[in-house]
Structure formats: C-alpha cells, structure tokens
Amino acid sequence: MSSRLLFVATFVFLFLVPVLYFGSVREAVGDWVASYYHVSYSVGFVRRGLVGTLASPFGDVKVFAFWSTLIASVAVALLFSLLTEDRRLWLLFLFSPATALHLGFDVGRYDHFNLALLALSLYLLRRNRYLWAVPLLSVLGVLIHEAYLLYAAPVIVVAAYLKDRRLALVSVLLTLAAATVVVGIGRLDPVRAEELISRGALPGAVEALTMGLRDTVVSNLSYVLTEVVRRPWDLITPFLLLSGYAHLYLRALRRAKYPLPILLAPFSGLLLLIFGYDYPRWASIVITVLFLYVAYLNPPLRPFPRERRLALCLMVTTLLGPLGAGHYAFPLAEALLFGTPPY
C-alpha cells in the first residue's frame, strides 16, 4: 500500500468515527444541516440554493448529503497530500480535532464542498494548469455558500497573485460580482420561505436565509452576549487550539520571509465570527485552510524542539474527538462524559 493511499484510508477512518457514534447515516446528518438541501432554485434564485437544486433528483437528502460530503472531504485530503509530500504535515493534518474528525462530525455541511473547491484551486495554481478555472471555482463556491467569500476567496486571490496578478484581479472581480448577486437578490421573502418549510426545511434554518446583513450581525451579537457568559469555554477552547496551529504556521512561514498580507490571508475566516456563533466550526475551517495554504506554499519546515512538543500536544487533542460543528466545543467528549446532547 502506498503512503498516500494509507493517508487517505486513515483520513476516511477518522471521518467515519463520529458517524459510527451516531449509528447511521441518517442520524449523522443533522436535521438542521439537511434542511438546506431543501433550499433550491425551484422557488427562484436564492442564496445557498445550488446544492439543493443538484440534490433534488436524488430523493433522500440525508443520504445524498452524507455521500457527497464524504467524497468532497476525501478530495480535500487527497489534494492536500498532492500539495505536500511532508509526512510530518500529513500526520499533523490527520490527527487533529479540526480536520477529518470535524468533517465527519459535521457531515452534510456545505463547508465540505467549498473546502474541496479551495483545495482544487490551490492544486491547479501549483500545477500551473487550467488557471482559467480558478476564478470560476470561486464563483461556484459563493453560489454554494456565501461564507466562501470570507475564508477561501482571500486565500485564492493571494495564491493567484503570487502566480499572475491578472489572474488575481479576475478572481477578485468575478468573486465580488457573484457575492453581490447572491447577497443582493438571493434573499428569501416570506412567501418562498413558507414554501421551503412545507417541503421539509426547518423554520429556523429558512429564517436565516430571510435575514439581511445587519439583522444577522445583531442576532449573532445578542446570542454571544448571553451564551458566552453561560459557557465561555465554547469560545475560548477553539481559539486556544487555533492559536497553537497559528503559532506553528507563522513560525514556518516567517522563515520564508513572506510579506504580511500573504501571511495573514488564511486568517480571513475569522471574519465569520461577526456573522455566526458556530465558533468551533469557524476555528476548524480556519485550521483546515491553514493546512491547505501551508501545503501550497510548501516552505522548508525545520521545527525547533519546542515546536515539536507543541505539534505533539495538538495531535493528542484528537483523543477529545471533533472540535465541534455548532455552539459547543468538543461535543462528543462532553456527551460521553456528561450525557449531554452531542450538538
């Protein structure tokens, strides 16, 4: 068995660990996540409607959500392994509560598709092939979920800038145009929202698509002010973990002497904090983006003993299970220890 095949097989095993906890595919895909697969262009143009439109002929949305996001996640792992041959990075990527375990726990989420698009874009840029497709993949990402604009598009623009400034400019213009269309005319009105609810979407999930930018920020802030006081560790823990990965990342790239905008590009996903309170999920996305970005830049890695110890400590946190998909940090660990719901 080749080392890359072993890497992917291990990734799939870790992905399936949370699924085994839930016991079945249908239980693993949460009702909230499955709701968005009922959102489609059948009610007119609506943000996040692309995947639901593609899923509509397949009947059981939970089964479609599981298999499609499993395939997307495997694509992320495979492309990561093609971007770097460094086995230390492979191990650090595998044994993390923010990568395979997180993607398996949050199976069905649109993030999986967009991380695969990001990985594919970086791979095309590295291979210097089909570069015309890179801006189009960004447009596709925004149509899948507008959060792509915050955590993936800046990375692609910077990576494209290092390759070809004109390509970076085209990526910026097309991505912003797609985002303008999605945000400007993709908002749900009450009539279409009721129709989606009648098809099986949860009212809360649909309500999120009816809210404007200001309402989303205000809603997030009001939740944070109450929930952070009650469970502060759900905010603190993910970003303590992220700070560990960020330290390793910055030490590795600082030796390569990249300019500050290039260094900070993968942290753009922290802007998600303004619009939503899924802090473990946001931290997991940023950590995964860090891995893909480092693999793309491929700096020489010569860790000092202190960094090796930090890397080992980060790998040990895998024993706590996935970092989390919603509001709660390390929810499976909490569920097993205290019997609380795993979300």
N, C-alpha and C positions, 0 to 999 in steps of 0.2 A: 504493500500500500504506500503510495507516495505521501510525502509530508503534507502537501496541500489537500489531498483527499482526506487525510486524517484530521487536518484542521477543520475542514468543512463538516465532517462527520461529528466531531466533538461539538462544534457550534450547534448543529441540529439537535444533538442530545441535550445540551443545556437549554436550548429553546423549548424543548418539549417537557422539561422538568416541571415548570408551572402548570402546563396543560395536564400533566398526569395528576397533579394535586387537585385540579377541578374535576377530573374524572371523565370528561368527554369534550368533544369539540364544541358542542352547543353550550355547555356550561362555561368553557374557557372564553368564548366570545361574549362579552358583557352586553346586556340589553341596550345600554346607552350607546356603546360603540356600534352595535348592529343597527340602531335607529338611523344612522347617517347613510346606510346603504339603501334606505327607502327614499332618500332625497335624490331626485333625478331631474333631468331636463324635460321630463314629460309634463311638468307644470310650468314650463318656461325656463329661461335661463336663471339659474340660482347658484350662488357660491357653494362649493363642495358637492356639486351635482354630477360631476363627470363619472366618478367611480360607481355611483348608484345607477347611472344610466347604463354603464357597461355590465353591471351585475344583474340588471332586471330580467334578462332572459334565463337566468340560472335557477330561479325559484328560491331555494332556501338560502337566504342571505348570510346566515351564520356559517354555513359550510363554505360558501364562496369566500367569505371574509377570512376564514381560517387558512384555506389552502393558498389563496392569492397572497396573503401577507407572509405566510411561511416561505413561499417562493421568492418574494421580494427580499425577505430577510436573508435567505441563503445567497441571493445575488449580492447583497451588501458584504457578506463575509467573503465570498469568492473574489469580488473586485478588490476588497481590502488586501487579500493575500496576493493578488496580482500587482498591486501598487507597491508592496514592500516584500522583500524576502527576509527581513529581520525577524528571526524566530522569537526573540525577546518581546518584540511588539505583538507578535501573534499570541503569545501566552498572556500578555497583559490585556489584550483585547478579549480573549476568550473568558478569562477568569476575572470578570468584573460584574457587579450587580447592575450595571448600566447598559450592557450590550445584549448578549444572547438571552440572558435571564429576563431582562426587561422586555425585550421584544416578544418573548414567549408569553410573559405575563400580560402584556398589553396587546395580545394578538388581535388582529382585526382593525387596528387603528390605521388611519391614513398616513401617519408618520412613516410607516414601513415603506410605503411606495415612494415617498419623497426622499427618504434616505438612500433608497436604491437609485433614484434619478441623480442624486448628488454624487454617489459613488461612480455611476456610469459616466457622468460628465467629467469627473476628475480623471477617470481612466482614459477617456478619449483625448483629453488635453495632454496627458502624459504620453500617450502613443502618437500624438500629433496626427490623428486620423478623424475624418468626419467632423471636423471642427464646426461646420455649419449647423450640426445638430445640437450643439451645446446651448445656444440661446433658445432653441425650440424646446429643449428639455426643461428649461427654466419656466417657459410659458406653461408647459404641461404641469409642472409642479404647482404653480399658482392656481391653476384650474382645479387640481386635486384638493389642495388646502392652502389658503392664503398665507398661513404661517410660514410657508416655504420662503416667502419674501424676506423674512427676518433671519432664519437660521441657516439657510442654504444658499440663497442668491448672493449674499455678500462674499461668501467663500468662492463661489464660481467666478464672480466678477474679478476678484483679486487673482485667482489662479489663471484666468484668461488674460488679465493684464500682464502677468509675467510671461505669457506666451505671445500675445499680439494685442496691442492697445485698441485696434479697431474692433477686434472680436469682443473685447471687454465693453466697448461703447455700445455695440449692437446688443449685447446681453443686457446691459442696463436699460436701454430704450425699450426693448421688447418685454422685459420683465415688468417694468413700471407701467407699460401700456396694458399688459394683462391684469396687473393688480388694480389699475384704475377702473377697468371694465368690471372686474369681479366685485370690487367694493362699491363702485358707483351704481351698477344696475343689477347686481346679483343678490340684493337683499330681499328677503321674503316678505310678502304682505300677508295680512291675517287670513285672507281667503285661501291662498295657496298653502299657508301653514296648516289650516284645518284639513285640507285635502291630504297632506302628507301624514298627519296624525291618523286620519281614517285608514291609511294604508299600513299602519303599524309602527310609525315613528313615535318615540316618547315625546310628550309635550315639552318637557324641559330641554331636550336636545333641539327640537324645532324652534323653541323660543330663542335660543342662542343665535339662530340664523335671521331672526327678525330684528335683532338689536343693532343699532348703529355703533360707531366707534366710541363716541362719548359714553353711551349707556353701558357698553362693555367694560370700559375702564372704571366707571363709577361702581358698577356691580362687583367687579373684582376687588376694588379698594374696600368696600363695605364688608365683604366677606373676610378679607385679610385682617381687618381691624378687630374682628371678633374671634376668628379661628386661631390666629397666631397666638393670642393670649391664652387660649384654651390648650393648644397643642403646639408649643413653639418648636419642638424638636422636628416636626414635619417640615419646617422651613430651614432650620439650622443644619440638620443632618445631611440632606442632599448637597448643600453647598460647601459643607466641610469636605465631603467626598470629592466634589468638583474641584475644590481648591488644591487637593492632593494631585489630581491629574493635571491641573493647570500649572502647578509647580514643575512637574516633570516635563511638560510641554515647553514651558518658557525656558527652562534650563537647556533643553535640547536645541531649540531654535536660536537662543541668544548667541550660542557659539557660532552659528551660521551667519550672524550679523544681518538679519533681515530688518528692514525698516518697520517702524511701529505699526502702520496700517496693515501690513502683511501679517504681523504677529497677532494683531487683535481681531482679525477677520472672523475666526471661528467662534468668538465670544459674542457675536451679534445676536445669537439665540437668546441671550439674557434679556433682550427686549421683550421676550414673551412674558416676563414677569408682570409687565404692565397690563396685559390683556387677559391673563388667566391665572388661576391659583393652583394649577397642577404642578407644583414645584418639583416633586420627584421626577415627573415626566420631563419637564424642561431641562433639569440637570442631566438626565440620561441622554437626551438628544444632543446637548452641547458636548458631553463627553464622547459620544459616538462620532460627532462631527470632528472633534479634536483628533481622534484616531485616524479618520479618513484624510484629514488635512496633513497630518504629520507623515502619513504613508505617501501622500502625493509629493510633498516637498522633499522627503527622503533625506533628512540631514544626517550627518555622521553621529552616531549615538555612542558616546563613551561615558556612561554613567559613573559618578563617584559612589563610594560605598554608602554614603547617606541616602543617595537617590535609589540605590538598590534596595535598601531597607524600606524606604517609602513604597516602592513598587511592590515589594512582598506584602506589606501591610494592606495595600489596596487590593491585592489579589485575595487575601484572607477574608475580606469583607464579602466575598462571594458566598461564604457559608451562611450569611444572613438572608440569602435569597435575593430576588429582584428589588431594585431600589424603590419601585412604585410607579403606578400609572396615573393615579388620581391625586387626592389630597394627602394621603398617608405614606410616610416613609417606611420602607421595609415591611410592607403589609403582611406578607406571608409569615415572616418571623413573628410578628405581633399576633397574627391569627393562631399560629401553632402554640404560642406561649400563653396567650390570654383568652383565646376563644372568640376574638372579635371578628367581624366580617372582613374578608380579605381585600376590601376596597376602601 
